[in-house]
Amino acid sequence: MFSSLALRWLPRLFACALLLSWGPRAAAQKSPAKPAAVAAPRRQLAAHRTAAPIKLDGLLDDAAWAEAPATGQFTEQQPRPGRPERLPTEVRVLYDDAAMYVGAKMVEASPDSIRRELTQRDGIGNTDFFGLFLDPYRDHLNGYGFIVLSTGVQFDARYSPANGEDDTWNAVWDSRVAPLPDGKGWSVEIRIPYSAIRFAQAPVQSWGVNFMRQRKKDNQQLFWNEVKPAVDGFVNQWGELTALENLHPPLRLSLTPYVSSYVNHYPYNEQGKRNYSTSFNGGADVKWGINESFTLDATLVPDFGQVISDNQVLNLSPFEVQYQENRTFFTEGTELFNKGGLFYSRRVGAQPIGFDDVGGQLRKGEFVYQNPGVTRLINATKVSGRTSKGLGIGVFNAVSAASYATVEDSVGGARREVLTQPLTNYNILVLDQSLPHNSYVSLINTNVTRAGQAYDANVTAGLFRFVNKSNQYALKGQVNYSQRRGQGLNSDAPVSDRSGYKYYLNYGKISGNWTWNVDHGIESDTYNPNDLGILFGNNNITQTATVSYNKYQAFWKVNNFSSSLGAYQSLLFRPLMYQDAGLYGSANTTFTKSFLTVGAGADLDITKHDYYEPRTAPLGPYYVLVPTSAHLGVFASSDYRKKLAYDVNIGVRSYALDERLERPRRAVYALTLSPRYRVNDRLNFRYTYDYNLKVNQIGYVNDGLDATNPLDQPLIAAFGSDVLLGGRRVSTFTNTLTTNYTFTNRLSFTIRLRHYVSAVRYQSFARLRPGGTEEALPDYARNHDNSFSAFNVDAALVWWFAPGSQVSLVWKDATSSYLLGNEATPLYFDNLTNTANTPHNNNVSIKVLYYLDYLTLRPRRKAS
């Protein structure tokens, strides 16, 4: 019962992937090169101690620079790995008792060969840059990155196995750029104060180091110590910075106080309610270096009112929506806490656990007057670091205040409070031991403790990764155990899911053109880490096998080629039953001259038993039978160096007709168009249009049957515990426009507009019975149509007036509406009009942060 689309396209796609995988071998054999999967030898550079002060102006004309050893001879990593640089780069490193200095000169063919698009901090556009990477402990796993663009804009990041490149991390450091005297190139001076990094105290030490250069004109990325794309890992491919003597980690103590003020307007237009409200806030972030290895980060009375708005969506699935974390404290320096996937930081300060239960506690004549959707965070603290022996230790703790809903008597007006979340403490402990050959073992514990009788939760996990000496094969795994103890909020009943477990194993070849891996995992039916983590459906047994071929050298008319093929299977853990199985494959390449990247992906999903869609417990008796389906998706991404560039994604999923079910054929269509236009080096626009159409989708009817509705009463009597399903047409539109104007490398303006509409129209209904059978309900007439619209404007003017210090002026406009039954409409412009006419919440705020470093504030000793 395979669809014609599957039969037509899947074999062709898989065959093309295999042919392209084998095709380049002859071309590759023509140029004998070093084995692609063996890391390059580690280069060394000696740093030079200086007693003379360095004037940071980007010119490298201080006498001390001439005394430092110079190095160069970078090697290309993209687009042609292994090629020596054509235009020279020269780098020197100095250091003194307070900081490390890096100076670099980048030669160019002509002044107009340097790309100089201005961006916000941590943004890299159509721009050249120079980068410095440091691994002070030389564990080859964890490192720092400091990048300076040709415009002077700074970018910094942390590198770790858990987070990869974490560009949300920000340090306080300084840099300057300048053109070379003849105009044919540019130079940069970087000052990294020792307070920005962590390192051991030793008489003589060596650090891991690498330098990087980007030449955007030719889309080139080059490294001082060659980084081979066929070798697994990044930090493990850096060189060595030697001759560092008598370095003493300084006292790291800084305070970043803030003040903020808000003006909010919402048109209640009700007697006794003000449309306007104002607030004034103050607090601080504190950093304290406990010793040479560990740092305490704390936020006191935090204010997250200026973070970008969430992308709200209509959720028809049985799983919660995972939102991106935009709060700085929870994104910076969290690489240790993110190991094992046990920390979903949006749980801290999230919706109260009793938010949805207030209605069930109303007395006669009462209504909900106010029900806060988030809990107020009192404080949060992180202690993290790594010893000279490679032991990483992290402790995270946060406390949120108790939250209450206010209910009011509709007759007498009396009000009372209902507890929706008690005072809550969130805690994470991480021990992470780095091992030789890019390996590690870790132990993680998360704990949520609530005041009073509400339940507490605890999850413990052990992780490991063992890599052989040649960095060719790796075995990694994870074992988790979750516990819940106590009772539900405002309930005497013990909480469910009291304990459970999960484990995962993966083994494979990780380096080379050909790589492969196999994995196996189990999540028990009672495993639940959701109090501080996030889980999408437990009660699973899964296994996959994947083989990939990547061609990194140019051949024919393309720069590279990547492909993969795989198979998967999943079972229900309890009771042990078939759930899902299928095949998948993908391929993509980038053309040499145009730098157009194109790719395709396909999968074949064999008849699926969806045990989660019916929303019943325990899983097993009820499931929605999903026929065999085939998906084909293609994408194209043009060269971002051009003023006008674009990204396009098109996807189609076609379902087979199942003779056991009297359903129309199902299908899913998806389209994403994202053009971007760079007016000049200061102003750019990006527009994204997302369209998704699901035809004859079968799913749980969210609001179910209504015992007060005469049309539903006969069905309720006949249904028992059976489930109501609906055949529906779901159309979703998302329009997003982002505009950036950068005045200088320290002052920028961004505005983002997003409009989202999802409309659901039910066309048929059925009764789901045990075993996946369905009974059509042609006479069921209740209208379950619904539509959801959301509109947001986020505008921000940000000025970095000093290192680590900024002023931000933010305007936010937000509204949303959810319509049911006859009020819902599937028409886009009707929903757009309704969104425009719905009351909007407008918020204008200004926030000032000022960075204070103890080392710059302490009194200077007078010379004797």
Long-range contacts (C-beta under 8 A, 24 or more apart in sequence): 1-627, 1-628, 1-656, 1-657, 1-658, 1-659, 2-604, 2-628, 2-630, 2-656, 3-628, 3-629, 3-630, 3-654, 3-655, 3-656, 4-654, 5-630, 5-632, 5-652, 5-654, 6-604, 6-628, 6-629, 6-630, 6-654, 6-656, 9-602, 9-630, 9-632, 10-583, 10-585, 10-602, 10-604, 10-630, 10-632, 13-585, 13-587, 13-600, 13-602, 13-632, 14-565, 14-585, 14-602, 16-587, 17-563, 17-564, 17-565, 17-585, 17-586, 17-587, 18-563, 18-565, 20-561, 20-563, 20-587, 20-589, 21-549, 21-551, 21-561, 21-563, 23-555, 24-551, 24-553, 24-555, 24-556, 24-561, 27-553, 27-555, 27-556, 28-551, 28-553, 28-555, 31-553, 33-82, 33-553, 34-82, 36-228, 36-230, 36-231, 36-512, 36-513, 36-552, 37-228, 37-230, 37-231, 37-471, 37-472, 37-511, 37-512, 37-513, 38-228, 38-231, 38-470, 39-228, 39-231, 39-236, 39-237, 39-471, 40-75, 40-225, 40-226, 40-227, 40-228, 40-237, 42-225, 42-238, 42-239, 42-240, 43-71, 43-224, 43-225, 43-239, 43-240, 44-239, 44-240, 44-241, 44-242, 45-69, 45-71, 45-91, 45-93, 45-209, 45-224, 45-239, 45-240, 45-241, 45-242, 46-241, 46-242, 46-243, 47-93, 47-94, 47-95, 47-100, 47-241, 47-242, 47-243, 47-244, 48-92, 48-93, 48-94, 48-95, 48-243, 49-94, 49-95, 49-96, 49-245, 50-94, 50-95, 50-96, 50-101, 51-96, 54-94, 54-101, 54-189, 54-191, 56-174, 56-175, 56-176, 56-189, 56-191, 57-176, 57-178, 57-189, 58-175, 58-176, 58-177, 58-178, 58-187, 58-188, 58-189, 59-178, 59-187, 59-189, 60-92, 60-103, 60-105, 60-187, 60-189, 64-94, 65-92, 65-94, 65-103, 68-92, 68-93, 68-94, 68-103, 71-224, 72-224, 73-224, 74-211, 74-213, 74-222, 74-223, 74-224, 75-222, 75-223, 75-224, 75-226, 76-220, 76-221, 76-222, 77-221, 77-222, 77-223, 77-226, 77-227, 77-228, 77-229, 78-219, 78-220, 78-221, 78-229, 78-559, 79-219, 79-220, 79-554, 79-559, 79-560, 79-590, 79-592, 79-595, 80-553, 80-554, 80-559, 81-228, 81-229, 81-230, 81-552, 81-553, 82-226, 82-228, 82-553, 85-213, 85-222, 87-185, 87-215, 89-130, 89-211, 89-213, 89-222, 89-224, 91-211, 91-224, 93-209, 93-241, 95-244, 95-247, 97-248, 98-193, 98-194, 98-250, 98-855, 99-191, 99-192, 99-193, 99-194, 100-191, 100-192, 100-194, 101-189, 101-190, 101-191, 101-192, 102-132, 102-188, 102-189, 102-190, 102-192, 102-211, 103-187, 103-188, 103-189, 103-190, 104-130, 104-187, 104-188, 104-211, 104-213, 105-180, 105-185, 105-186, 105-187, 106-130, 106-185, 106-186, 106-187, 106-188, 106-213, 107-180, 107-184, 107-185, 108-184, 108-185, 108-186, 108-215, 109-184, 110-183, 110-184, 111-179, 111-183, 111-184, 113-215, 113-217, 114-150, 114-185, 114-186, 114-217, 115-150, 115-216, 115-217, 115-641, 116-150, 116-151, 116-681, 117-151, 117-678, 117-681, 117-684, 118-151, 118-153, 118-681, 118-682, 118-742, 118-744, 118-745, 118-748, 119-149, 119-151, 119-153, 119-740, 119-742, 119-748, 120-153, 120-740, 120-742, 120-748, 120-750, 120-798, 121-153, 121-154, 121-155, 121-170, 121-748, 121-800, 122-154, 122-155, 122-156, 122-167, 122-170, 123-153, 123-155, 124-149, 124-155, 124-214, 125-640, 125-678, 125-684, 126-216, 126-640, 126-641, 126-678, 126-681, 127-151, 127-153, 127-214, 127-216, 128-186, 128-213, 128-214, 128-215, 128-216, 128-217, 129-155, 129-212, 129-213, 129-214, 130-188, 130-211, 130-212, 130-213, 130-214, 131-211, 131-212, 131-213, 131-214, 132-190, 132-192, 132-209, 132-210, 132-211, 132-212, 133-159, 133-208, 133-209, 133-210, 133-211, 133-212, 133-235, 133-238, 134-192, 134-197, 134-207, 134-208, 134-209, 134-241, 135-207, 135-208, 135-209, 135-235, 135-238, 136-197, 136-198, 136-199, 136-200, 136-207, 136-208, 137-199, 137-200, 137-386, 137-388, 137-390, 137-434, 138-206, 138-207, 138-208, 138-240, 139-386, 139-390, 139-434, 140-208, 140-233, 140-235, 140-236, 140-238, 140-434, 140-438, 141-235, 141-236, 141-434, 141-438, 141-440, 142-235, 142-335, 142-386, 142-392, 142-434, 143-208, 143-234, 143-235, 143-238, 144-171, 144-196, 144-197, 146-171, 146-173, 146-175, 146-190, 146-192, 147-212, 148-175, 148-177, 148-188, 148-190, 149-177, 149-745, 150-177, 150-186, 151-177, 151-681, 151-745, 152-176, 152-177, 152-745, 153-745, 158-333, 158-335, 159-234, 159-235, 160-335, 160-336, 161-339, 161-440, 161-465, 162-335, 162-336, 162-338, 162-339, 162-340, 163-334, 163-335, 163-338, 166-331, 166-334, 166-335, 168-328, 168-331, 168-332, 169-331, 169-332, 169-333, 170-328, 170-332, 171-196, 171-197, 172-196, 172-254, 172-803, 172-804, 172-851, 172-853, 173-803, 174-803, 193-250, 193-855, 194-247, 194-249, 194-250, 195-250, 195-252, 195-254, 195-289, 195-853, 195-855, 198-249, 198-289, 198-292, 198-293, 198-294, 198-295, 198-385, 198-386, 199-247, 199-249, 199-292, 200-249, 200-292, 200-293, 200-387, 200-388, 201-247, 201-248, 201-249, 201-292, 202-247, 202-388, 203-245, 203-246, 204-243, 204-244, 204-245, 205-244, 205-247, 206-240, 206-241, 206-242, 206-244, 207-240, 207-241, 207-244, 208-235, 208-238, 208-239, 208-240, 208-241, 209-238, 209-239, 209-240, 209-241, 210-237, 210-238, 210-239, 216-641, 217-641, 219-595, 219-639, 219-641, 229-550, 229-552, 230-511, 230-512, 230-513, 230-550, 230-552, 231-471, 231-511, 232-438, 232-467, 232-471, 232-474, 232-510, 232-511, 233-438, 233-471, 236-438, 236-471, 249-289, 249-291, 249-292, 250-289, 250-855, 251-289, 251-854, 251-855, 252-287, 252-288, 252-289, 252-295, 253-287, 253-288, 253-289, 253-853, 253-854, 253-855, 254-286, 254-287, 254-804, 254-851, 254-852, 254-853, 254-854, 255-284, 255-285, 255-286, 255-287, 255-852, 256-284, 256-285, 256-286, 256-287, 256-804, 256-805, 256-849, 256-850, 256-851, 256-852, 257-282, 257-283, 257-284, 257-849, 257-850, 257-852, 258-282, 258-283, 258-284, 258-285, 258-303, 258-847, 258-848, 258-849, 258-850, 259-847, 259-848, 260-303, 260-305, 260-306, 260-845, 260-846, 260-847, 260-848, 261-845, 261-846, 261-847, 262-305, 262-843, 262-844, 262-845, 263-843, 263-844, 263-845, 264-841, 264-842, 264-843, 265-841, 265-842, 265-843, 266-839, 266-840, 266-841, 266-842, 267-839, 267-840, 281-305, 285-329, 290-383, 290-385, 291-385, 293-385, 293-386, 293-387, 293-388, 294-383, 294-384, 294-385, 294-393, 295-383, 295-384, 295-385, 296-381, 296-382, 296-383, 297-329, 297-332, 297-333, 297-381, 297-382, 297-383, 297-384, 298-379, 298-380, 298-381, 298-382, 299-329, 299-379, 299-380, 299-381, 300-379, 301-378, 301-379, 302-327, 302-329, 302-377, 302-379, 302-380, 303-847, 304-349, 304-377, 305-843, 305-845, 306-796, 306-808, 306-810, 306-845, 306-847, 308-752, 308-794, 309-754, 309-792, 309-794, 309-812, 309-814, 311-754, 311-756, 312-756, 312-788, 312-790, 312-816, 313-732, 313-756, 313-758, 313-788, 313-790, 314-732, 314-758, 314-760, 314-786, 314-787, 314-788, 316-699, 316-702, 316-730, 316-760, 318-537, 318-612, 318-613, 318-615, 318-700, 319-536, 319-537, 319-612, 320-534, 320-536, 322-346, 322-534, 329-380, 329-382, 330-380, 333-382, 333-384, 334-382, 336-384, 336-392, 336-393, 336-394, 336-430, 336-432, 337-382, 337-384, 337-394, 337-396, 337-428, 337-430, 339-430, 339-432, 339-442, 339-444, 339-463, 340-442, 340-444, 340-461, 340-463, 340-478, 340-480, 341-533, 342-428, 342-444, 342-446, 342-459, 342-461, 342-480, 342-529, 342-532, 342-533, 343-396, 343-428, 343-446, 343-532, 343-533, 344-532, 344-533, 344-534, 347-426, 347-448, 347-530, 347-531, 347-532, 347-533, 347-534, 348-377, 348-380, 348-398, 348-400, 348-426, 348-532, 349-374, 349-375, 349-376, 349-377, 349-398, 349-400, 350-374, 350-375, 351-375, 352-403, 352-420, 352-421, 353-420, 353-421, 353-454, 353-489, 354-405, 354-418, 354-419, 354-420, 354-421, 354-489, 354-490, 355-405, 355-420, 355-421, 357-420, 357-489, 357-490, 358-405, 358-407, 358-418, 358-420, 361-407, 361-418, 361-490, 362-407, 363-409, 365-409, 365-410, 365-411, 366-407, 366-408, 366-409, 366-410, 367-407, 367-408, 367-410, 368-405, 368-406, 368-407, 369-406, 369-407, 369-408, 369-415, 370-405, 370-406, 371-405, 371-406, 371-420, 372-403, 372-404, 372-405, 372-420, 375-400, 375-401, 375-403, 375-421, 375-424, 376-400, 376-401, 376-403, 377-401, 386-432, 386-434, 390-433, 390-434, 390-435, 391-431, 391-432, 391-433, 391-434, 392-430, 392-431, 392-432, 392-433, 392-434, 393-430, 393-431, 393-432, 394-428, 394-429, 394-430, 394-432, 395-427, 395-428, 395-429, 395-430, 396-426, 396-427, 396-428, 397-425, 397-426, 397-427, 397-428, 398-425, 398-426, 399-423, 399-424, 399-425, 399-426, 400-424, 400-426, 402-451, 418-490, 419-489, 419-490, 420-489, 421-450, 421-489, 422-450, 422-451, 422-452, 422-454, 422-489, 423-450, 423-451, 424-448, 424-449, 424-450, 424-451, 425-449, 425-450, 426-532, 428-532, 435-466, 437-467, 437-468, 437-469, 437-471, 438-465, 438-467, 438-471, 439-464, 439-465, 439-466, 439-467, 440-464, 440-465, 441-465, 446-529, 446-531, 446-532, 446-533, 447-532, 448-531, 448-532, 450-486, 453-486, 453-487, 454-486, 454-487, 454-488, 454-489, 455-484, 455-485, 455-486, 455-487, 455-488, 455-495, 456-484, 456-485, 456-486, 457-482, 457-483, 457-484, 457-485, 457-528, 457-531, 457-532, 458-482, 458-483, 458-484, 458-485, 459-483, 459-529, 459-532, 459-533, 467-510, 471-510, 471-511, 472-509, 472-510, 472-511, 472-512, 473-507, 473-508, 473-509, 473-510, 474-506, 474-507, 474-508, 474-510, 475-505, 475-506, 475-507, 476-505, 476-506, 476-507, 477-503, 477-504, 477-505, 477-506, 478-502, 478-503, 478-504, 479-503, 480-527, 480-529, 482-526, 482-527, 482-528, 482-529, 484-528, 484-531, 497-526, 497-527, 497-528, 498-526, 499-526, 500-524, 500-525, 500-526, 500-527, 500-528, 500-538, 501-527, 502-527, 502-538, 508-546, 513-549, 513-550, 513-551, 513-552, 514-547, 514-548, 514-549, 515-547, 515-548, 515-550, 516-545, 516-546, 516-547, 516-548, 517-545, 517-546, 518-543, 518-544, 518-545, 518-546, 519-543, 519-544, 522-573, 523-573, 524-573, 524-574, 525-573, 525-574, 525-618, 525-619, 537-612, 538-573, 539-572, 539-573, 539-574, 539-611, 539-619, 540-570, 540-571, 540-572, 540-573, 540-579, 541-570, 541-571, 541-572, 541-573, 541-576, 542-568, 542-569, 542-570, 542-571, 543-568, 543-569, 543-570, 544-568, 544-569, 554-592, 557-591, 557-592, 557-593, 558-589, 558-590, 558-591, 558-592, 559-589, 559-590, 559-591, 559-592, 559-595, 560-589, 560-590, 561-587, 561-588, 561-589, 562-586, 562-587, 562-588, 562-589, 563-587, 563-588, 572-609, 572-611, 572-619, 572-620, 574-618, 574-619, 574-620, 575-620, 577-609, 577-611, 577-620, 578-609, 579-608, 579-609, 579-611, 580-605, 580-606, 580-608, 580-609, 581-605, 581-606, 582-606, 588-635, 594-638, 594-639, 595-638, 595-639, 595-641, 596-636, 596-637, 596-638, 596-639, 597-636, 597-637, 598-634, 598-635, 598-636, 598-637, 599-634, 599-635, 600-632, 600-633, 600-634, 600-635, 601-631, 601-632, 601-633, 601-634, 602-630, 602-631, 602-632, 602-633, 603-630, 603-631, 604-628, 604-629, 604-630, 605-629, 605-630, 605-631, 607-658, 609-772, 613-699, 613-700, 614-700, 614-723, 614-725, 614-768, 615-700, 615-723, 616-721, 616-723, 621-770, 621-771, 622-722, 622-723, 622-768, 622-769, 622-770, 622-772, 623-772, 624-698, 624-699, 624-725, 624-768, 624-772, 625-658, 625-660, 625-661, 625-772, 625-774, 626-655, 626-698, 627-655, 627-656, 627-657, 627-658, 627-661, 627-666, 628-655, 628-656, 629-653, 629-654, 629-655, 629-656, 629-666, 630-654, 631-668, 633-670, 640-676, 643-677, 643-678, 643-679, 644-675, 644-676, 644-677, 644-678, 645-675, 645-676, 646-673, 646-674, 646-675, 646-676, 647-672, 647-673, 647-674, 648-672, 648-673, 648-674, 660-773, 661-774, 662-776, 663-696, 663-698, 663-727, 664-695, 664-696, 664-727, 665-695, 665-696, 666-694, 666-695, 666-696, 666-697, 666-698, 667-694, 667-695, 667-696, 668-692, 668-693, 668-694, 668-695, 668-697, 669-693, 669-695, 682-741, 682-742, 682-743, 683-739, 683-740, 683-741, 683-742, 684-739, 684-740, 685-737, 685-738, 685-739, 686-737, 686-738, 686-739, 687-735, 687-736, 687-737, 687-738, 688-734, 688-735, 688-736, 688-737, 689-733, 689-734, 689-735, 690-732, 690-733, 690-734, 690-735, 690-736, 691-731, 691-732, 691-733, 691-734, 692-730, 692-731, 692-732, 693-729, 693-730, 693-731, 693-732, 694-728, 694-729, 694-730, 694-731, 695-729, 696-727, 696-728, 696-729, 696-763, 697-727, 697-728, 697-729, 697-730, 698-725, 698-726, 698-727, 698-728, 698-766, 699-725, 699-726, 699-728, 700-724, 700-725, 700-726, 701-725, 701-726, 701-762, 701-765, 701-784, 702-784, 702-786, 703-784, 703-820, 706-782, 709-782, 711-780, 711-781, 711-782, 712-782, 715-767, 715-777, 715-780, 719-767, 722-767, 722-768, 722-769, 723-767, 723-768, 724-765, 724-766, 724-767, 724-768, 725-765, 725-766, 725-767, 725-768, 725-774, 726-762, 726-764, 726-765, 726-766, 726-784, 727-762, 727-763, 727-764, 727-765, 727-766, 728-760, 728-761, 728-762, 728-763, 729-760, 729-761, 729-763, 729-826, 730-758, 730-759, 730-760, 730-761, 731-758, 731-759, 731-826, 731-828, 732-756, 732-757, 732-758, 732-759, 733-757, 733-758, 733-828, 746-799, 746-800, 746-801, 747-797, 747-798, 747-799, 747-800, 748-797, 748-798, 749-795, 749-796, 749-797, 749-798, 750-794, 750-795, 750-796, 750-798, 751-793, 751-794, 751-795, 751-796, 752-792, 752-793, 752-794, 752-795, 753-791, 753-792, 753-793, 754-790, 754-791, 754-792, 755-789, 755-790, 755-791, 755-832, 755-835, 756-788, 756-789, 756-790, 756-791, 757-787, 757-788, 757-789, 757-828, 757-831, 757-832, 757-835, 758-787, 758-788, 758-789, 759-785, 759-786, 759-787, 759-824, 759-825, 759-826, 759-827, 759-828, 759-831, 760-784, 760-785, 760-786, 760-787, 760-824, 761-785, 761-824, 761-826, 783-821, 783-822, 784-820, 784-821, 785-820, 785-821, 785-822, 785-824, 785-826, 786-818, 786-819, 786-820, 786-821, 786-824, 787-818, 787-819, 787-824, 787-825, 787-826, 787-831, 788-816, 788-817, 788-818, 788-819, 789-816, 789-817, 789-831, 789-832, 789-834, 789-835, 789-838, 790-814, 790-815, 790-816, 790-835, 791-815, 791-816, 791-835, 791-836, 791-840, 802-850, 802-851, 803-851, 804-849, 804-851, 804-853, 805-849, 805-850, 805-851, 806-848, 806-849, 807-846, 807-847, 807-848, 807-849, 808-846, 808-847, 809-844, 809-845, 809-846, 810-843, 810-844, 810-845, 810-846, 810-847, 811-842, 811-843, 811-844, 812-841, 812-842, 812-843, 812-844, 812-845, 813-840, 813-841, 813-842, 813-843, 814-840, 814-841, 814-843, 815-839, 815-840, 815-841
